């Protein structure tokens, strides 16, 4: 792999993990087979992020729109989510990785909600890497819930309307005090945002990979970081 510039590592990388279903179809398997193999790619991405010094890794696992998928697939995904929490959380904790589930967890059953709460509690003080899993998440929903939060604070006389600004709203998003996204990666060749971290990617660099998610390994992740390091970020300014 090409060596990276250690002084230009993105602090926050977000990934839209796309292509599990197509990967499985190419192999004549059910879609859930692709999702199961996608977990291996998650492990490799988390390992790579820790190695190169990324501080926050956010993975788009399940959108609010994904509930419209066939009931059998959704049910299998929920089972897979619970199994992954059971199998992976101790490993994350042993590697000093903090786990956050970003999204409306009230949409999940009580058993899954309890597993999420225990996983977040176990890892809350870890500091090597923050791993965000966006589940039952949508960027529009995130901004709406933040706006509702601010409106309630105004109603409760905690803040004045005139005090509301971008910084205050950002602290009400599910990512709270985390840095804005530096690099957004989407796999499988699709080139759209799909309602993911709409506020947080305002000045992110975008990288689209043709590789289907189960095949997205450290080499492919490294390519994305190299591409990021070759760009000049101006944040609306001039050269």
N, C-alpha and C positions, 0 to 999 in steps of 0.2 A: 504493500500500500504506500501511496505517496505520503511523505511526512507533512504534518500540519504545522502551521505557525502557532506556537503555543500562546502567543500574545494576541491572537485574533480568533479565539474560540467563542462561538455564540453562547451567551448565558442561558437563553431559553430557546429550546427547539420543540416545535409542535409537529406531530405527524398524523396525517389522515391515512389510516391503514386500510388501503383499498385493494381489492382483487382476490380476496379469499375464495369467493364463490366461483369466479372464473378459473382460478387455479385448480379447484376441485373438479370442475366440469371438464377441464382439459385432461384430467386423469380418469374420467368416467366415474367420479365419486359424487356423493351427496355434498351439498354446500357446507354442512357442518364439519365435514372432513377438512375442508379448507380453513375453517375457523379454528379447529383444533391445532392444525399445523401453524396457524398464525401466531399461536402462543409461543412457539419456538422462536419466531422472529422477534417477538416482544422481549424475550429473555436476552437475545443477542443485542438488540437495540439498547436495552438498559445497561448491559455490560459495557458496551462501547461508549455510551454516554459517560459512565463513571470513569473509564480509562482516560478519556481525552479532556475531562474537566468541565463538561457541561453541568450547569447548576440545576436546571429545571428541564424535565422532559415531559411533555404533555401528549398523550396518545388518545385519539378519537376512537372509542370502542363501540359506542351505541348512541345514536342520535335519537331525539324525540320523534323523528319521523320514521325510525326503524320499526316502531310498533305496528306499522301497516304491512310489514312482511308477513308471509304465511305463518299461522299460529304455531305450527310444528317447529319451524326454524327459530322463532322467538323463544319458545319454550326450551329448545336445545341450547340456545345462547345463554339463557338465564342459568341453566344447570351448569354450563361450562364456566360461567362467571363465578358461581359459588365454588366449584371445584378448584378453580385457579386461586381464589382467595385462600382456600384451605391449604393448597400445596405450596404457594409462592410466598405468602406473607412472612413466614419465619425466615426464609432465605433473604428477603428484602431487609428484614430487621437485622439479621446477622451481618449484612453488608452496609449497615448504617444508612439505609435508604428510607426516606419518609414517603408514605403513601397517602395521597389525597384522592377521593372520588369526587369529581366535579359534575354536578348535575342535580336534578330533582330526585333524590333517593326515595322520596315518599311514593314514587311510582312503582317501587319494587315491593315484593312481599316481605313480611315481617322477618322471616329467617335471613333473607339476603341483607336487609337493612341492619340486622344485628351483627352479621359477619363483617359488613363494611365498618360499622362503628368500632368493633373490636380491633380490626386491622389498623384503622386510623389511630386509635388510642395507643396501640402497641408501638407504633413507629413515629409518634408525634414529635419526639425529641431528637430524631436522627438528623444528620446534617451533611452527609456526603453527597447526596443527590435527592432532589424532590421529584417524585414520580406522580404525575397527575394522570388519572384515568378518567376521561370524559365519558360518562354513562348517563343515559337519559338527559343528554345535554343538547342545547341549541344556542347559538350566539344571540339570536333575537330574544329568546327566553331570558338569557343571562342579563341583557341590558334592561329588559322589562322588570325583572325582579329587583335589580339594583335601583331602578327608578322608583319602584314601589317602596323600597326601603327608605330612600331619601324623602319621599312624600310622607311616610309615617313619622319620620324624625321631625319634619316641619309641623305636622299635625300635633305631635307631642311637645312642641315648643323647645325641641333640643337644638335646632338650627333654624336660621332664617333662610328664606328663599334666595336672598341675595348672596348667601354663602355657598350655594351649590356651584361647583365648578368641575372640571374634568378630573382633577385629582381626587375629589371627594367621591365622585361617581365610581371611579376606578377602584377605590377601596371597598365598594359595595358589591363588586363583581365577585364571582366565585374564586377567582385567582387572587383576590385581595392584594396583599403587599408584594406579590411576586413580580419580577421584572417583565416588561412587555416582551412579546415573542420577537426574537431576532431572525429566526429561520423557520419557515413553514415548508414541510415536505409532504407531497402527496404521491403515493405509489399507483401503479397500474395504468399510467398513461393518461388518466383523466385530468383535465385542467380546469378545476373549479374549486370553490371554497366550501360549498355544502354547509353553510350556516355554522361554521366552526370558528370560535374565538374572534368574532367580528370586530370587537373593540380592540382586543389585545394584539391583533396582527396589523394595526394601522400602518406601521412602517417596517413590517417584516419583509425579508427577502423570500421570494417564492421559488421552490425547486420542484419540478415534476419529473418523476422517474417512471420509465416504462415497465419496470420490474413489478410483478405481482407481489403483494405483501409477504406471503410465506417464503419467498425467495429473497427478500430484502435482508441482506446480511451486513456484517461489519464493513466489507469492501464497498458495498453500495452506499452505506451511511457515510463512509469516508469520502466518497465521490461528492456527496451533497455538501459536506463541510468544505472540501476543496473549492467547489463552485462558489460557495458563500465567501470564502476568503479572497476570491478573485474579483469580487464586486466592490464598488466604492459607494458607501452609504452616505447620502447627503441630507437625509431627513428634511427635504424641502428646500435646502439651501443650495448655493452654487458651489462650483469647484473651488 
